[in-house]
Amino acid sequence: MSGNGLSYGEQGGEAAPELAQEAAPTTAPSVSAAFGLFSSDTKKNEDLKQMLESSKDSAKLDAMKRIVGMIAKGKNASELFPAVVKNVASKNIEIKKLVYVYLMRYAEEQQDLALLSISTFQRALKDPNQLIRASALRVLSSIRVPIIVPIMMLAIKEASSDLSPYVRKNAAHAIQKLYSLDPEQKEMLIEVIEKLLKDRSTLVAGSVVMAFEEVCPDRIDLIHKNYRKLCNLLVDVEEWGQVVIIHMLTRYARTQFVSPWKLALTCCNLPQDGDVAEEYNENNFYESDEEQKEKDQKVKKTYTMDPDHRLLLRNTKPLLQSRNAAVVMAVSQLYWHLAPKSEAGIISKSLVRLLRSNREVQYIVLQNIATMSIQRKGMFEPYLKSFYVRSTDPTMIKTLKLEIMTNLANEANISTLLREFQTYVKSQDKQFAAATIQAIGRCATNITEVTDTCLNGLVCLLSNRDEIVVAESVVVIKKLLQTQPAHHGEIIKHMAKLLDNITVPVARASILWLIGEYCERVPKIAPDVLRKTAKSFTNEDDLVKLQILNLGAKLYLTNSKQTKLLTQYVLNLGKYDQSYDIRDRTRFIRQLIVPNEKSGALSKYAKKIFLAQKPAPLLESPFKDRDHFQLGTLSHTLNSRATGYLELSDWPEVAPDPAVRNVEVPESAKEWTAILNKTKKEKPTEKFYSESEEEEEDSASTRTTETESGSESEKEPKEESSSGESSGSSSSTEGSSDSESEESTAKRTSGAAEESDTEDIKKKEKEISKTRSTCSSSDTESASSEESSSNSKSESDSKSDSDDEKSKNAISTKKEEKTVQDRKAPNKQDVFLLDLDDFYPVTTPVAVPAAAVLSPSLTADLEGLSLSGSSVINVTTQVFVPTKMHEMLHRMTGKGLSAHYQFSRQPCIFGDRMVSVQVTLKNTTDQKIDNIHIGEKKLPPGMRIHEFNPIECLEPEKSVTVSMGIDFCDSTQTASFQLCTSF
């Protein structure tokens, strides 16, 4: 990067002769070389100046390209500023663009010269070309002179109303520059920000939010009306804008929504096929209905997720697939800070994917994973092998991976991790090897089952040739022995023997502390250790000297007969030591343990002071206290508050009024919406008539099936068409085809003209019931007649019933049609590979018996008729859906939520090794149940579950069927999981 000053090789031509004259007497060859270098640079710049002053645009354009190329290479081109600025008013657009690129780079350095062309910049703000307008605004905001603040303010206001979103984007960028130049303009700039926040362009959104964060991050009221718009635009915003918006919305959500971590968990078990497990709670059984209702109300008051909260989580989820690591990290921190704990697990896979990036990205991601893994180990346990250390990893990456593996250690995987750690201890990277020994010590402290194993392994490391490994092992063993000192006297003796060979001060001090602390358990060794260390006292490190003094004091109090003279000798040595810390400690110990006339009352308690039982040290992760910083921020990386850091507020106890986010729709917009909806409804109806007239001539059975399976928009015309068929059903189908088409056309015309009349609707309902009864008795039924004939008697008897019963039949027909439509609706959606989890799983359709007995030839004929889009007959393979249901969750145990399941016997769409399971959830209470989803899973090794998508709301007395997949690993083990709800 080029600096503001000129380097030796970038001086002007005038300085070169002076340097040559001064250096000539001593270094003539080098001077001539330097002179040649400067002269070539000067000549080159002179050529560029001549080209810029040329009358030909081609020469100017070539010169500007070369100058911009110099800037891109990091060379200093500031001395060409006067020649370049003359071309700012060039009529050639290409030259003008390059001139503005140059001016944006050097306008801040050459402010006086840039001010001379300020009138040209103002004229360029009204240029027809949007790039010129935007570049002029950027150059204007780059001139850091307070005198032009009013001009900049006016230019920003005009640019914020520009028709081009690119110009408005640059206006948002200029806001930050103007605010840093003159903070007194804050109120006027907030008005511009408020205006730009309403902009619907994805190009502007990221820049204006960045300006908002810089100028007025505390003005949350500006975001209320634009919150939903920003959530919906988020996917289409450019990548760096997405990062800024996500961080802002994270802070916003923490002030507007209540905590989602207050969930009512309902535990349930899902056994393998045939093994039904029922759980009954005696307390729930004997409780009265009133007590049960009171408990239900308390649970329901716990938490209900705000729809706007859910909107934010749903719209940011696809960004986990982003190619930009910063976007993935931003979404991950949003889910960590805002999502329910049961949903936060989806970020783990995306973060592990980022570990394939360069080492700088890995470092940031691993730091955040290390913080997450302390609180929620289950998120990253399935990806444990992704954190194994590679030989090519730098030390900082190795240490972070080691930290994460230590956080994830538990009884199940500790044996695997210890074998991995054994390899790391042998690493040539001594810093990493020392960190591995510390990790072994932490595992031994946290998992009591392997404490002895780890301790024995560390003792074996004491014979290692590497001094650093031995020293670190001594330090860790010292901490571990504090937890069980009575059982490890032999280890203390072994470490005392190593004292002659170990030279690392920390290790020597640790051994001396251990011997002094437990001197009563090694009464023969401790005095001899003091004797040896007293000889080398003057040559020891200050840390070791302090421990020698402590050892002497403890032995003086416990074994004064053998060590009294030796301790006095050590105290005399410390009295004249060069370090004042040693001298002070010596005087303190002498007054405390050696009683005399001047000794105070403390000398009586010397034994209790020196030999008091010390608490065992806690081996904790260095990332334990970082969770109070927002993940993904510079403050979290540095573990200290950085300039500009905005803290996340605590969750409010009561959510503010959500109505502040409602946006009023103008009346004109409502009218246009109504017109568009009406047009959409009319167009498919016309298309239906043109197709149905041709299909009516095929067969009566086909028309009957079409009538019952029509879409919602085509429902009424089809019903009228079937009534036309009923008038001539006593005769043959061929003879009455002409009259049927005429009658159906007439009825369609009248139905379309009087669609809103309530009386006609009642007539249509009666005709529908007649049509159903007549069609069931027709002699021209196709293969589907077997099903309809079984009910023909009961339907024909219904003619004599009242009009109310007929209308009920009509309503039930509409419900059947709607069910068919709902089943086929997902086929029309565009399903993307990355968004499969966002769609609700399609429930397994129950096969129609008539479709199950179709012959292969008839199946081919039906496929040739192109009826798959409008017919209820689905040509499928023969399948059998068992009707036997097993109870998964009793309504008493589930606080009103009951769950049953069945095995559909169909290939599972979630995986070839998974079993397809249909779960029917029913709300038996009188209040709705929100956010039904699968929570914590307790599965045997190897077993997997593909969860169903969360059910946002289940109305009272309603039921819903969802599909999920379970890989039982070809065993009869039970799949246990929690069914989480919020009332």
Secondary structure by P-SEA (a helix, b strand, c coil): ccccccccccccccaaaaaaaaaccccaaaaaaaaaaaaaaaaaaaaaaaaaacccaaaaaaaaaaaaaaaaaccccccaaaaaaaacccccaaaaaaaaaaaaaccccaaaaaaaaaaaaaaaaacccaaaaaaaaaaaaacccccaaaaaaaaaaaaaacccaaaaaaaaaaaaaaaaacccaaaaaaaaaaaaaacccccaaaaaaaaaaacccccccccccaaaaaaaacccccaaaaaaaaaaaaaaaaaccccccccbbbbbbbbcccbbbbbbbcccccccaaaaaaaaaaaaacbbbbaaaaaaaaaaccccccccaaaaaaaaaaaaacccccccccaaaaaaaaccccaaaaaaaaaaaaaaaaccccccccccccccccccccaaaaaaaaaaaaaacccccaaaaaaaaaaaaaccaaaaaaaaaaaaaaaaaacccaaaaaaaaaaaacccccaaaaaaaaaaaaaaaaacccccaaaaaaaaaaccccccaaaaaaaaaaaaacccccaaaaaaaaaaaaaacccccaaaaaaaaaaaaaaaaccccccaaaaaaaaaaaaacccaaaaaaaaaaaaaccccccccccccaaaaaaaccccccccccccccccccccccccccccccccbbbbbbccccccccccccbbbbcaaaaaaaaaaaaaaaaaaaaaaaaaaaaaccccaaaaaaaaacccccccaaaaaaaaaaaacccccccccaaaaaaaaaaaaaaaaaacccaaaaaaaaaaaaaaaaaaaacccccccaaaaaaaaaaaaacccccaaaaaaaaaaaaaaaaaaaaaacccccccccccccccccccccccccccccccaaaaaaaaaaccccccccccccbbbbbcbbbbcccccccccbbbbbbbccccccccccbbbbbbbbbbccccccccccccccccccccccccccccccccccbbbbbbbbbccccccbbbbbbbcccc
